[in-house]
Amino acid sequence: MRLRSLTLERFGHFTDQTYDFANAAGRPDFHIIYGPNEAGKTTTMEAVLRLFYGFPARDGYGFKHQRKNLCVGALLDVDGQLTRLTRLPTKTANLLDAAGQPLPESAMAQHLAGLSLADYRSLLCLDDETIEKGGEEIAQAKGDIGRLLFSAAAGVADLTTVLDRVQASADDLYHKTRRKTRVSELKRALTDIDRLIRDRDTSASAWRSLKKALSDAQQSEAAMRAARDAHHDELTMLATWRRALPLLAQVDALTAAVADFADYPIALDYDPDSIVDMVAQDQRIRADMQRLTDELSDLAAQRDALPDDLADVSLPDALDALADLQARDVTARMDVDRRRATADDAARAMAVAVAPLGDGLDPLALVLSPEAIDALDAARLTQREAMRVAEDQLRELGALTQARDDAQAAFDAICAKSSAGTGITAILDQHDAARLAPAHATAIAAVSRAQQEAQIACDALGVQVDDLPACPTTAGQAQDLVDRAARLSQELAQAERLVAQHQADATAGDARAAVLLDDAALVSEVALRDLLAARDQRWAAHRAAFDDETADAFAAAMMQVDTALGARAARAVDLGQLRQIQQSAAEDRARGQTATAEAKRLSDQIADVQEHIDTAAQSVGLPAGLAPADWRDWVTRHGEAVAARDAARRTAQQHQATLDRADALLDALRPVLDRGVIDLAAALDAAQPLVKAEQATRSAVDLARARLDALQTDLDQRRQQADAAVANRDAAQRAWRARVADLLGDTVDPDRLEPSLTPLRTLRHEDDRRRAAESRVATMLADQAQFAQAVSALASDHDVPEGATTTETYVRLREASQAQARAAERLASLTAQQAQARTQLARQQEAQAELAARLVAMAAIFPDRLAVTTLDGLRQVTRDAVRVISDRAQLAESQTALLTELGVRNIEQARAVLADVTRAGLDTRTDRAQSALAEAERALTAAVEARVAAAAALTQVTGDADIAQLSEQRATLELELESAIIDHLELTLGHRLADQAIRRYRDSHRGAMMTATEHCFATLTGGAYSGLVTQSDGAAETLMAIDSSGVAKGVADMSKGTRFQLYLALRAAAHAQMVAQGTRLPFFCDDIFETFDETRTSAACRMMEQIGRSGQAIYLTHHAHVVDIARAVCDTPPMVHNIQD
């Protein structure tokens, strides 16, 4: 899709601003929108986005026109089909077609390839900020080819910043080596809450009692409130009935009022006021019909007064037919003598013209056609040109022969002085020394740097590179050991704290129980069981003996049991507390034993971890007893050393071929240089003087040979050209004489004719003038005779007397014709007026019939018993119908209001509700309900006071409330901890999936996008960088640029402007990929060449032209020099749209 034209009808400061992008067939679709600052370039781009995606809820471009009046339109070219669309800022139906009809949003969305507004801005709208972020992204990505390609294709200029921000957010939530993370803080807070709960977990019996009292008070308050609300509801119902009684009376009255008009229509299908208009229209029609009848009578009388002989109208037509012939007669009378003089003068001029060609020549015999004269002149000019060319060729042939002889002598002299070369240039070319030298220097530096880095890494371990031992554990396993040891140590400390805490709690519980048991008034469970056993024994003895002694003993035992039970009942609270204290002490001792076992298990696991580390450390020569963190650090340094050693070996292997080529070149140079050389650089420096001397001698010989060969080639060509020119001259002379003889025979000498053909042209001209004058004289005489004959015949046919001359007779005929025409015009006028009057009369009759039909149609809605046949009758029944319809509407409103008040479905139910209701009864019930409501309000107030007092008493007991609050805080912390862990997992997994997606995108698009980027980058930098390559760096690949000298350069070594150009090349390649996938949409660039010099601006303009060959490229700028450069460097100058025009 492309923009064929864009119209900013009302947008920003524009009103009816139109850009015509024309048809792009056969030319690049590259456009420049030029204008000064604040002219509206960015406004234009924003208008296109509004057209594609609609207006936002708040639009900053509604400062000149109100937002509701904004409007943007365009003519779109979609695969050759033109579609005009308009976008409005309304919420619905805001996309219109050419006819102003609303279209669904899919009509536009189907052409946008699924891109959202944000996608379009990032992919197809480039500005300074995007280019700036893109350059920073190249630096932050450190040349990672996957991130660069994905960033350019997705339009995310700050991809690395986004990914780093995601990783930082994940690390802020949790990182296994960091203590100040969100998860760590939440875990510490959770531990503190658990400690506080244990410290404050005491008896809550008093709190439970007060809690129950508060609950009872709340229930009582709810009951009182429900009673109060019931009285409120009763008062509301009574008020409803009071309002419903007059409504019911009004319904009954209206029902009786409309009862006699049941057959009247429900509604009028016409306006009642229109009857007045119909009466006025009827009166107006009757008056017009009478006026038209009188007018027709008057016109008929005027027509009857006209002459009867108006049927013959042939004379005007006959005179009109003679108009042309009459004009020719007038011309002949004035011009015939002058034409005869012209013919005589032309004959005399012909005799004068032929005199220079010879004596006694007949001028008429020498008259030639213009074509023959032109052919003769062409032969004469051809002869002259052939003679000039032959003369020039012969002169230049002599000069070139002399120059060839001089060059031959100079070449022989140079060859005699030259000596045989050493052949050193051939050696250097054979080994490609120009590219090998920088590659060899790079290889030496790379290998040396890699070996140095490997040795530094091994020095940190205290070993040489070749003696580096194998590590028994990986870095991940070492970190797992550190994490496990730290976790076990933390759990062990926690377990030991729990053991001490549980033991202290159990001891404290035993002490509290002992204090309660020392109170003599408190009967323990054991003492109560003893008293019960004694009572049972006395009862058994009394049953056996059944005497007074056993009876007294049993009675005493019973009294002791009753006393003990009474005492226990009086101290029930203390007994309950004693049981709770004893139970808590037992539970604390059990928990202490469990915690002790857990501490033993954790100690054993910590010992296992240390033993594993000692075994691994001793296997690589380290002493036992290393801390887990120290062992992890050693493993990390060992991994770095292994990586550096392997990198050094890979570097040496990668550059081995270059080093071998350098040794071969050095071996070839040593015999030629005739002295000892140490390395390749010294050998190349020594070879330079010999190379320059050999090149100078070779250049001189080559130059002399080339000059001699060029002169000999020119001499051979010139000799052939001279021979051809002489032959052409002779042929042209023969052709000239043959042409003269052919046209004029032997009457004229060719040599006398050759200087000029003016005599022949003069003869031709004067002969044409003579023949034209003689022909005109003959025609004029014939026209005069024909006119006289026609005028005489007309005068005879129409009884008009002839005059003394033909002209006088013609004048008499014209006067008769004019009188006849005036009478005919009067007849036609009267006829037309009659026809118009009859038409108007017919229209008034039709209007009268329509009015009558309308009366019948309007009366049809009324019952037949009314017999409405006149407008007055219709007006009367309409007045009655309006009143009845109003009463019916009021009746419906009253019924609706009544049903709504009572909450019933029909009027019968309403009557049933109000059947026994009277106003006096309502007054009595209302008074009773108001009294009951006042009593309920007082009871509710008392219940509220009781509930407030219970709540105040509960707040004085804070122990269990604090525990509950702490428990809620603990639950909240657990939820926050769970949320933080989930957020960390989402961020971490998202980051890993993004890396994998970038790597897959790199692998699938590297070839095509790298080729396109390389071509654009070389163009943008003016050849300063000739190519792009990738270098493996572990799992990633790094982008390297090859400069003009063949040296590879990383993105970190590029200037800021060069990184901008590399990002622009990547975006251009991404656009080419979109086009290849079938997405062609307008591509906008907003003044992004500001940091480019003129050379790179020229290259960028050519790149925009290239984008325009496959899509539509639109560049917005306020720099006039960019417009000039684009016009100068592009193969086809872009279309420039000046906003000022």
ABEGO torsion letter per residue (X at the ends): XBBABBBBABBEABBGBBBBAEBABGBBBBBBBBBBBGAGAAAAAAAAAAAAAEBBABBAAAAABBAAABBBBBBBBBGGBBBBBBBBABABGABBBAAGBBBBAAAAAAAAGGBBAAAAAAAABBBAAAAAAAAAAAAAAGGBAAAAAAAAAAGBAAAAAAAAAAAAAAAAABBAABABBAAAAAAAAAAAAAAAAAAABBBAAAAAAAAAAAAAAAAAAAAAAAAAAAAAAAAAAAAAAAAAAAAAAAAAAAAAAAAAAAABBABBABBAAAAAAAAAAAAAAAAAAAAAAAAAAAAAAAAAABBAAAABAAAAAAAAAAAAAAAAAAAAAAAAAAAAAAAAAAAAAAAAAAAAAEBGBBAAAABBBAAAAAAAAAAAAAAAAAAAAAAAAAAAAAAAAAAAAAAAAAAAAAAAABBBBAGAAAAAAAAGAAAAAAAAAAAAAAAAAAAAAAAAAAAAAGBBAAABBBBABBAAAAAAAAAAAAAAAAAAAAAAAAAAAAAAAAAAAAAAAAAAAABAABBBAAAAAAAAAAAAAAAAAAAAAGBAAAAAAAAAAAAAAAAAAAAAAAAAAAAAAAAAAAAAAAAAAAAAAAAAAAAAAAAAAAAAAAAAAAAAAAAAGBBBGBBAAAAAAAAAAAAAAAAAAAAAAAAAAAAAAAAAAAAAAAAAAAAAAGBBBABAAAAAAAAAAAAAAAAAAAAAAAAAAAAAAAAAAAAAAAAAAAAAAAAAAAAAAAAAAAAAAAAAEAABBAAAAAABAAAAAAAAAAAAAAAAAAAAAAAAAAAAAAAAAAAAAAAAAAGBBBBABAAAAAAAAAAAAAAAAAAAAAAAAAAAAAAAAAAAAAAAAAAAAAAAAAAAAAAAABBAAAGBABAAAAAAAAAAAAAAAAAAAAAAAAAAAAAAAAGBABAAAAAAAAAABBAAAAAAAAAAAAAAAAAAAAAAAAAAAAAAAAAAAAAABAAAAAAAAAAAAAAAAAAAAAAAAAAAAAAAAAAAAAAAAAAAAAAAAAAAAAAAAAAAAAAAAGGABABBBBBBBEABBBBBBBBAAGBBBBAAABBAAAAAAAAAAAAAAAAAAAAAAGBBBBBBBBGAAAABBAAAAAAAAAAAAAAAAABBBBBBBABAAAAAAAAAABABBBBBBBAAX
